[in-house]
Amino acid sequence: MTGKQKSYLRSLAHELKPVFQVGKEGVNDEMITGIRNYLNKHELMKISVLQNCEEEMEDIASAFEDCGFTVVQVIGKTIVLYLKSKNAKNPIILP
């Protein structure tokens, strides 16, 4: 993914509210399934990481990338994820 495409996705994500939260349990299979289902419909989402999460932000981002998601941005305790989907309600057309 190019820098221009990531910049475009960041601009779209700016107005989004976090949909999922990563807590002290960290990233688990149930969360990944829920995120995948959400991204299959919406393609772009924000996830917030709670203060009581013991995992480092880099480790959480790596776990999401290992699952096939594109980490668009990690800023503070927020992660923006993207997944291209054929079933999206309003597909995002990347520049």
N, C-alpha and C positions, 0 to 999 in steps of 0.2 A: 504494500500500500504506500502510495507516495505521500510526501509531506502536504501537498495541496489537498489531497483527499482527506487526510486526517484533520487538517485545518477546517475543511468544510463540515466534517462530522462533528468536530468540537463546537462549531457555531450552531449546528442544529441541536446539540445536546445542552447548550447553555440554558435553555428555557425548561428543560425536563426536570422533574422531581425524582429523587431516588426511589426505585421500586423495591429493591431488596436490601437487606442489611446483613452484614457479616458480623456475627457476635463472637462470644468466647469459644464457641464450638469450632470456629473457622469455616473453611470451605468444605462442604460434604457433598455426597452424591445426590441427595435430595434437593439441595440448593442448585446444583448444576442442572438437574432435570427441569426445575422450575424456570431457571434462567433461559435454558434452551427453548422451552415452550414459549416464553415471552418473546424472545428474540425472533422466533419463527413467525410471529405475527407482527412485530414492530421494528425489527432490525437494529434498533439503537436503544440503549438504556443506561441509566446511572445506578450505581450501587454505592451505598455508604458503608463505611467500616466503623463499627462502634468502638468507643474508648476501651472497653473491656476485652477486645480481641487481642489475643496473645501473639498472633502471627504478624510478621513484618509486611508492609505494603508490597514490597518487591516479590515476596513469596506468594502472596495472594494473587498478584497480577500474573505471575508465572503459572500458577495453577489454572487460571482462566485461559491463558494462551495454550497450555497443554491440552485443554479440552476443546480447542478449535475456535475459540472466540478471538476477535481482534481487540486488543486493548488500545483504545484510541488515546486515552489520557488518564494519568494518575495525578490528581491534584489534592493535596491535603489528605483527607480521609475519604475521598470520593474517587471512584473508578468509572470510566465511561467505556462500555463494551459495544461492539458492533459484530453482527453476523449476517452475511448476505443470505436472503431467504426468497424462495420462489413463491411462498404462501403469504407474503406480507400484505397487509391491508393497503398501505400506501408505500410502495417500494421507493427506496432512496436511490436516486440516480447520481452516481459519483461523477465529479468533473474529470 
